[in-house]
Each structure stands twice: as structure tokens, then as C-alpha cells.
Amino acid sequence: MNTLIMTLFLLLLPSAGAIASDYSDGESIPKFDGIVCMEHPRLFLKAGEERSVAEAVESSPAVGKMHDIVMRRADAAMSEPPVTRVMEGKRLLETCRVALKRIFALSYAWRMTGNDAYARRAEEEMIAACAFSDWNPRHFLDVGEMTMALAIGYDWLYDELSPDTRAEVRSAIIGKAFDALGNKGQAWFYDAESNWNSVCNAGIVAGALAIYEDHPDMCSSIIGRSLQSNPKVLASYAPDGGYPEGYMYWGYGSAFEIMLIAAFESACGTDFGLSEYPGFLESGRFMQAMRTPSGGCYNFSDASYEAHSDPMLFWVARRTGDKSLPYTEIEYIENNPKPSFSEDRLLPFAIVCASMTELDEVVPPAWNFWFSRGVTPVFAYRSGWESRDDTYFGIKGGTPSSGHSHIDGGSFIYERKGVRWALDLGMQNYYSLEKYGLDIWDASQDGDRWKVFRYVNMAHNTVSIKDSLHKVSARAEIIDTFSMDCRKGAVVDLSELFPQFEKVVRTAVLDRNDNLHIEDVIEPGNSSRRVVWMMNTEASPEIVSENEIRLECRGRAMSVSFAASSQFEIKILSNAPVTGYDAPNKDTSRICLEMTTVPGTQAFISTDFRLE
């Protein structure tokens, strides 16, 4: 047998070991109790299942291309030196990711070919990682990814590893991962509602399942603690599947969440109900809805413009039976000579998932609208799925105080005819800011995070009071949506973001021809303030009259015309870096309107987009 023989149940018992009790604060820890099969492999791909992977590689061009990429990666690793412990600022993360990418690829290559050279090279990589003084538990993501790497290598190559190597790996997992869990200040991920919870728990659980038979009490305690912890992040997907941290971090956090669930399923025969949390499986559609026709993504929060294949959607498609979910992934992989992948070090797992999916039955999505509530409400419309010239419009609410958020309540993006007329500048590399001493995780009203140009409201497609931040503890809510052919869009209540005003509401709708109209209505009360309407664009702007700006890009032209309740001025602003640490925003600029509110009089700004 190649499974954990399960008679598993959760008992509210005291922790079986000091590791879990160190941070339990007196709470009882659920006890994972079961009988462990002594045979390997037990994670993700059991013995004999390589045949179904090989069949998918032969029958599906997309799976074949992913397989070839992993095999080339394994071949390249054969001539590379093993990893060394190199820090980048406070992180060891890049080193841990290199180790995971190599070990996973080499282990996959051995299982698919039986070539012992791949196993020997993976063993070298594992020994090198075990020799590190630590895996940097002060930044526990590093520990999570390295533990996942060692768990996969240990489990998939178990019979190929020398007894000394197996003992060394077990010792490293215990000493450099499990023992670090005793420091609550480092293992705070247990209480997190973010990707940290998913990534760290996935790595730790994979490690515990891999070495379970040698340390059953310790591993039971650790797995029990993760089962207690993990629902905290799963709650963030509710109620509709929107992921609060945005497109890029779904690709990270949810990928490891899926691996956590899959590890339980393959090793235990159950996922203990984790995949059944409201919104989790629905989040596959969220990811598909965030892909734009031009090949990018709706990159709100910390995300880059570029979209990659996210083959974890193969797993979601298999679990939900949604035959349209793999459509965008297959199309992207097959039509790109050199496709890139979100979290590509996990690509062997994606291949395994794809091999279990009926790829010959995949169909284009039949839906055009997405709306998710939750922590970060988002509305998106896409006119079609088969042309780069299709229209895309997305708008969001939410709060700057949630993880990885920017001050961007009411911000939107707009694509037509292959041009992103309204764009989000996206994230900036963390280390590029931290090396200047900035605490970019301080999101208080006066925190360092809001000293970064790309993160603040004046660099987003929204309305602001000039030279003033939105209230960062406040929240913008999407209060209405429209999904008719003649009226597509949403209403966003921005009032909480503006304590200076009584009410601020943005209505953004597309007509039957996908022309965009935005109406911002402001109840200023007794306040007279200079209000700024702002929008980033990749097009070249030109002021053609006192109320119109013309945008040109790649042979296309868009007219943006303004009207307002008071006298206004329109401008074109540079997106050049504001400080020495701000990233350049090449080939972009901002168009804006400025006006002053009149006390006691309702104000409005009306904006119309017309494709010429």
C-alpha cells in the first residue's frame, strides 16, 4: 500500500509535544491521530501513477510543454552547484525557492525516467540545504518553502536516498523547521489570515507527513496545530471566492493552499473539509476573471501587470468539474513559445494535476461578469474570451489596511482593442524599498508604506483630496452592480475614505458599445477642498480642448471628455520617480482633473471615454 491507512479523527487533547504547546497559550491543540504506512511515496503522486502523467504528456500539447520545461530544468541543474546560504536583506527566500525548484524538478525527472543521475543530484541539493545553519525562521516563509523542498525530495526519492541522507533530512526538518515553531514571534503565521498561513502550513505539514513514521507523536501534534490554524486564511475567500491580496498572491498563497490540501488527500485520503470552506473553490473563477484580453491581469494590490499561466487551475477544475477553468491556461501555454508560470517551481505538481483533468473536454468560459464581495470587493467585465481586442473593465473597493493593499479604493482599469487605456502601476520590489530602511509593512496612516509613490491614491485611478491620503483604516464598498448588455459596471461608495466630506460615490458603467462613463458625486458638507480625479495610462495623452484629452497608442485613439459642477482644470502629469527609492514607471503618464468643492453644494465629475 502507498497511502496513509487512515482512521483519522480530531480529538481536543493537550498537545503531544512541547513544540505545539509553546505557542498554544493554554488552548488545547487538535490531535492528528492515525496509522502511517511505512511505504513511500505518499505525497501528491503515488507509486504507479507516473503512467497517467506520461499519458497526459503524450496526449496534451500543454502538458507536454510543461513536462519539457521541467525536464530541461532538471537537466540544467545537473551542472549547477548546490545552493548556498545567501541572504537578500532579511530574506533567505530566493535561495529556498531555488532549492525547491531544483529538488522538485529533479525528483520528478527521476520518477518519470528512472535515471539515477537525477536522484543523485537531488540528494546533493538536499544535503546542501540540510547543512545551512538555519532556514531563516525570522522570515518563516523561507522555512515553509525549504521544508516543502526537503519533504518532496525525501518522500519521492525515499528508496534512492542513502540511510545517512534520510537521517540527515529528518534531523534538518525537525531542527530547522519544527523546533522553530516553538518561537511564537517567528511562527506568527499560525494566526495569519494571509498567504503566510497557507505557505508555512503547507511546508510544515508536508514535512510532518513525509517523516511521520519516525516521529509520530511530534508530527501528529504539528499537523493538528496546522488543522487548527489553516481555517483562518480559508475564511478570507468567503463569500464569493475573491482573494483579498489580489492576482499575484492568489498564485502564491492559493498554490500552497492547494498543495496542503492535496498532501492530505494523497497521504490521508481526506482533506479534513479544508476545500469546502465558502469561496475557496470558487476562487478559481476569480483568477480567470482577473486575466485581461491583452495578456495582462487586473493587478490591484501588490501585483505586476504581466499575467502568467496559473496551472493550479487544473486542480480547481478537477475538483469543481468546471470544464472552462483550464481554457485560458491551455490557450496561453500552447500559443506561447516560452510560456511563464506563476510559482513555476511548483510546476511538477501542476503537471500531476493536469494529468488527472479531462483536458480534451475543455470549453471557453460562458460568462462575462465577475463580482466578489468579502475583504476586497471587485467587479470585472470581459466582453469575450477569444480575442486580444475584447473589452475589459475592472473596479474595486476594499481597504488599504488589508494585506498587500494599496490606497486604491474606487480605482479601475479599462482595456479596449488591445490597449490598456486606464492602468494600475502595480507593485514595487520589496527589497528595492527595504534596503533604504523603509518599513513598507507599516500601513498606519503615517506609515512608511505610504511614502512609496506606487502605493498611494494619487498614483491610482480614483478621486482624492489634493496632497492628502485616503483614510487608510476605512473601507470602500461596492454597493451595486450592473450586468445588462446596455449597462455594465458598478457603484462604489467611497465615503469612509473621505472624513472631510459627507459622502463620495463613484458610478462606473459601460454602454452597449462598451464606451465607459464614470460619474463621481461628492457631498462636501461645509468643506471646501481641492479635489483631484486621476488616471494612469500607457497611451500618449494630448490636451485638445479645455475639457478633452486625446489618448493615442499603437494606432488606436481614445477621447476622454470631462464635465464638472465647478470650474476645473485638466492636466497631464509625469510618472517619473518622486524619490530616489521609487521605481521608474516607463512609458506611462497620468491625466487628471482638478476642481474645488463649494460648501453646501453637491459636486460632481463626469468622465466619458469614446474610442475613435
N, C-alpha and C positions, 0 to 999 in steps of 0.2 A: 504494500500500500504506500501511496505517495502523498497522503494527506495527514493533517492532524485529525486523529479519531476523536470526534467531539462529543462530549456530554457536558458542554459549557453552560455555565449559569453565572449570574452575578449575585453575590452574597454581600450584604452590608456587614463586612467583618473588618476588624482592625487590620492595618497594613501588615503584610507578611514580612516586611523588611524595613530597615531604618531609612532606606532611600526614600520611599514614599512618605513615611511618617514625618520626615524632616520638614516638609512644606505643607502638611495637611491641616495645620492649625487646629488640631483636635477633631477634625471631621473624619469619619470613617471612610476608608477607601474601598471601592468595589473590588472584590477579589475575582480575578480571572482564574477559573479552575478547570483544568481539563487534562486529558491524557495526550501526550505528544508522540506522534510517530517518530521513530528514530531514523527514518529514511529522508533523504534529500533528493531533488529539490522540492520545496513546498511553497515557494513564493512565486506567484504570477503565472509561471509556466511549469507544469509538472512533467515528469519523465514521459516521453512518448508523444507529447503534444507538439513537439517540433514538426511533426508531419503535417499538421494543419497549417502551420506557419509557412512551410515550404510550398504547400499547395497554393496558398494565397499569394506568395511571392511570384509563382509562375502564372497565375491566372489574372492578377490585377496589376496593371501598369503602375498605379500609385503605390501599392505595397512593394512592388518590385523596386521602384525607385528609392523608397525609404530603406529597404534592405541593402541596396547597393551603397547608399550613403554610410550606413553603419559598418558595412564590411570594409569600405575604404578607410573609415576612421580607425577600425581595428588594425588594419594593415599599416597605417601611418604610425600608430602607437608602438608598433614593433621596433621602430628605430629611434624612438624618443626616450630620453632619460626619465626615470620615475620622478614623481612630484617631490618638491622640497617645500619646506615650511616658509612661505613668503607672504608677509602681511601687506595689505594695502590700507593704510590708515588703521582703523580699528577692526578691519575685516580680514579674515583668512578665507573668505567665501569663494573667491575666484579659484584658489588652489583646490579647495574641496570640490568645486564643480568640475575642475579638470580631472580630478581623481575619479569622480562619479562617472563622467563621460567615458573615460578610458576603460574603467573596470566593467561597466555595463556593456560597452561595445565588444570588448574582448571576451567577456563571458558569453555574450550572445553568439559571437563568431565561433567559439568553441562548441556551443550546443548545436549550431547549425551545420558545422563541418566535421567535428570530431578531431580537428587539428590540434594536437597537444601544445604546439608552439603558442597558440593564443592563451591557453590556460597558464602556461609558464610565465608569460609576460604579465598577465593579470595578477598572478601571485607576487611578482616583483613589485607591482604597483601597490598591492595591499600591504606588503611588508614595509614599504617606504612610508605609507601613511601611518602604520602602527608605530613607527619609530619617532613620530613627532612628539615633542614634549607635551603638547595638548592639542585639542582641536578648537581652541579659542572659545571656551564656554561663555565668555563675556558677551559674545555675539552668537547666540545659540543656534541661529540658522546654520552657521558653519558646522556645528556638531550634528545637526539634523541631516545635512546633506552627506557628510562624511560617513555617518553611521549607516545611511541608506546604501552608500557605495560598498562598504565592507559587508553589510548584510547580504547584498545581492551576490557579491563575489564568493562569500563563504557558502551560501546556500546553493548557487548554481554550479559551483566548481568543487563541491564538498569532497567527492571521491578523488579528485585530481590534486587536491592540496595535500602537502605533507602533514603528518600529525603535528609537527612543531609549528607549522604555519597556522593550522587551525587553532591551536592553543594560543598562539600569539594574537590572532584576530579576536578570539573570545576575550582575552585579557584586555585588549585595547578597547573593545566595545564597553566592557564593564568599567575600566579605569578612566577612560577619556570621555565616555558618554553617560553611562548610568550613574557613576559616582558624582558627576557634575550636577545631577538632578537634586542633590542634597542642598545646593545653594539656591534658596528661593529667589534671591536677587538676580541670579543668572537664568533660572528656569521659570521666569515670569510668564513664559508663553502659555503655561497651563491656564492662565486666567485671561488670555488674549482672545479677542474676537476678530482677529485679522489673519493674514496668511501665515504669520508666525506659528499660530496654533496648528494649522494644517501641516506645514513643512516639518516642524520639530516633532510633532506627534507621529507623523508618518515614518520619519527616520528612526525614532526611538522604538516604535512598535515593530518595524521590520527587523531591527537588531534583536529585539527580545524574541520574536518568533523564530529567527534564524538559529539562535543558540539555546532555545528553550529547554531541550532535554538535558543540558548540562547544568542549568541553574533554574529549575522550575519555580521555586518559591520567589526568587528575586524577579524573574521575568513575569510571573503572574501578577505581582504587585505593580510592576511598571505598566503592564498592559491595562490593568484595572484602572490605574490613575489616568491613563490616556482615554479610556472609555468614559470616564467621568468628565474629563476636560473637553473633549472634542465637540460635544453639542454646543458649546459656547460660540464657536465660529460658524457652525452649521445654521444657527439661528439668524445669522446675518443675510442668508439667502432669501429669507421669507419677505413677503408672501408670494412673490411672482418670479423669483429667480434672478433679479437684478443683483449684480455684485458690487458692493459699495466702493471697492478700491479700483474699479474700472477694468478696462480690457486687458491691459498687460498683467495686472496682478491676478486676474482670473486665471490667466495662462500659467501663473506660478503657483498661487495658493491652491487652486482647484485641481491642478495636475497632481500635486502631492496628496490632496484630499482623496482623489480618485485612487492613487496608489495605496493609501492607507486602507480604504475600503476593499480594494482588490486583494491586498495582502491577507486581510481577514477572510475574505471569501475563498481564496485559494488554499489557505492553510487551515481554516477552521470550518468552512462550509457555511458560514453566515457572516453578515456584516454588522450584526447586532442592531439592525434598524437604522444605521447611520445614513444610508442613502434615501431613507424615507422622510427625512426632515423636509418640511414645506419649502419649496422653491429650489432645492438643490439640483434635482434632475432637470427642472425647467430652465436652469441657468445655461444649459447648452444653447437654447434659443437666444438667450441674451447675447451670448458670444457671436452667434451668427448675425444677429441684428446690429451689432456694433461694427461689422465689416461693411465697408463702403464700396460702391461700384468701381471707383477709380483704382482700387487696390490697397487703400489705406484702412484706417479704423477711426472710429469716434474716440479720440484719445483724451477724454477728460481725465482729471486727476493725474497721477504720475504714470504717464504712458507716452510712448513715441508715436509719431504719425504712421510709421510703417506697420503694415499687418503681415503676419507670418501664418503659415499653416498651423493650426492647433489640433493635431490629430487625436488629442484626448476626446474630441467629439465623437470619434469612433466608439469609444467606450460608452458614452452617454447614449449614442444611437442604439447600441446593442441593448442597453438596459431599458430604454423607453420604447423601442420599436419604431422610432421616428426615422423613416427612410430618407427624409430630406436633410437631416443634420450633416451627413458626410459630404453633401453635394459641393459646398464651397471649398472644402478641403481637397477633395479629389480633383476638382477643376483647377485649383491653384497648383497642386503638385504635378499634375500631368502637363500643364501648359507652361511651366517654368523650367528652363534647362537646369537652373541651380536653385531649387526651392530652399527657403529657410524655414525653420521650425521654432515655434515657441518652446523654450526649455528643451532644446534639442538633445541635451544629454540624456533625456528620458525616452528617446526615440525607440529603443528596443521594446519598451513596454507598449508604446503606441502600435508597433507592428504586431505584437501579440494581440492587442485589442482589435485591430483591423482584421486580423485573420479569423476572428470569431464573429464578424459582421457580414451580413449578406450584401456585399458591395455591388453585385450585379442587379440589385433591386433599387438602387438609389435614384431618387427623383428630385427635381428642383423644388425649392420651397413654394408653397401655395399661399403664403401670407406676405403682407406688405407693411404691417404695422406692429410695433412693439411698445408696450407701456409697462413699466415696473414701478411699484411703489417702494416701500422699505426705506432704508437709511439714505440712499441716493436715488431719488426718483428720476426716471429717464423716459422720454418719449422719442421714438425713431420711426421714420417712414422711409421706405425704399420702393421706388416705382417698379423695379424688376430685378431679375437675378442673372441675366444673361448678356448684359452689355455694360461696358465702361461708361457709356453715355447716360445711363439711368440716373434719375434724380435721387438724392439722399438728403434728408433733413433730420437733425437730432437736436434736442434741447433738454436741459437738465435742471433739477433743483438740488436739494441737499444742503449740507452744512460744511464749512471749512474745518470744523473741529473733528471730523471723522478721518480715519487713517488714510494717508496719502492724498488727501484732498487739496485743491487749490481754492482760492476765493473766486468762485465762478458761478454762483447762483444765477440762473437765467441765461447762461451762456449757450450758444448754439453753433452748429456747423451746417454748411449748405453746399452741396455738390450738384452741378448740372453739366452735362456734355463733357464729362471727364475733367472738369476744373473744380477745385475746392475754393469757391468764392469767399466763403467765411471759414476760417480755420482756427484751430487751437494750437498754440505754440508747443504744448506738451511739456514733458518733464526735463529736468537737467540732471546730469550725472551727479550722484550724491557726493562722491569723493571730491569732485571738482569744486564743491562748495565747502565741504567739511575741512579740507586742507587749509582753508582760510580762517578756521576757528569758528565757523558758523554752526550753531545748533539748529539744524534745519528741521528737527523734530519738535522744537518748541513752537507750538501753534497757538499760544496765548495771543491776546490782542496786540501786544507789543513784541511778540516773539521773533526770533531770528528768521523763522521760515518766511515771514512776510517782508524780509529785506531782499528777497530774490525776485527779480522782475517777472519771470515767467509764472510765478505763483500767485500774483496779486490781481485784484479785479481790474485795475487799469490796463492789464495786459490780456484781458479776456473780452469776449463778445457780449457785453452786458452794459447796464447803466450803473453809474456811480455818482457820488458827490465828488467833485474835483479835489484831488490830492487827499482823499480820505478812503480808508479801508472800510469795506462792509463790516458789520459786527460779526466776528468770527464764531461766536458761540450760538449765533442764530441759525435759522433754517429757512430755506425756500421750498415751497411745496407746490407740486403740480396739482391744481385743483379741478382741471377739466381737460379732456382730450377730444379730438375730432378725427374720425376715420371715414368720412364720406369722400367720394371722388371729387366733389366740388369744394370740400373744406377739410383740410388735413392739418393737424397741428395740436397745440396745447396752450393752456393758460397757466402761468406760473405766478404765484403770489410771493413777491419779494419783500413784503412789508417788514418782516422781522429783521432783515438785513440793514434797514434804514431807521434807526431810532429817532432820527431828526425829522422824519415825516410821519404822517398818519397812515398812509397806505401807498404801496407801489405794486402795480400789477402789470405783467407783460403777457400779451396775447400774440402768438406767432402761428400763422396759418398759411397754407399753400392752396391756391385755387385749382380749378380743373386742369389748367395747363402747367401746373407746378411752379407758377410765379409766387414768390414769397412776400407776405405782408406782415410787418411787426408793428404793434401798437403798444406803447408804454404809457400808462396812465399813472399820474402822481397826485396824491392828495397831500399838499405840503403843510397844511395847517397854518401856523403862524410863521413858518420858516421860509426865509429867502436864501436859496443856495444855488451855487453854480453846478448844474447837472451836466454830465458827460455821457454821451452814447458812443460806444466804441466797438470796432470790429477789425480783426486781423484778416489779411488776405494774401494769397500768393500771386494775385493779379497785379498788374501795374495800374495805379489809380491816377486819374486826372480830374480836377475840378472843372466842370464845363459850364456851370452857372452857379448862382448863389444858393441853389437848393438841390444840385445834382452832381454826383461823382460818377465818372465812367470808368469801368474796370476792363482791362484787356489781358488776355492770357491765351497763349497757344492758338491764335487765330479766332478766339471767341471774344465776345464783348457782352458786358452786363451793365445796365443802367441802375444806379441806386439813387432814388429821389427821396427827399425829406420834406416833411411838413411838421409844424410845431405850434404850440399855443402861444409862444412868445418869440420875440426876435431871436434868431440863432445864427451861429457861425459854423461852417463846415471846414474841416482841416484834413490834411494828410500828415501823419506823424511817422517818424523813423522808428524802427525797432532795433536800432543799434544798442549794444550793451550799455546799461546805466552805470554799472560799477565794473571794477577790474575782475570780479568773480562771475559776473553774468555771462551766460553763453551767447554767442552770436546767433542771430535769427535771420540767416541768409535768405535773400530773395523774398522777404515778407515786409509788409508795412501795415499801418493802421489807418483807417479812415474814422473820423469822429465828428460829432456834432456837439456844440456847447450852447447852453441856454441857462437863463436864470429864472427860478421859480418865483411866482408872485404870491405873497402871503394871502391865504383865504381863497385862492383861485385854483381850481383844478388845472393841472398841467398835463400836456400830452406830447409825445414824439411819435410821429408816424413815418414808417420807412417802407418803401416799395422797391422790390427787385424785379427787373424785367430783362429777360435775355433778348439781345438784339439779333 
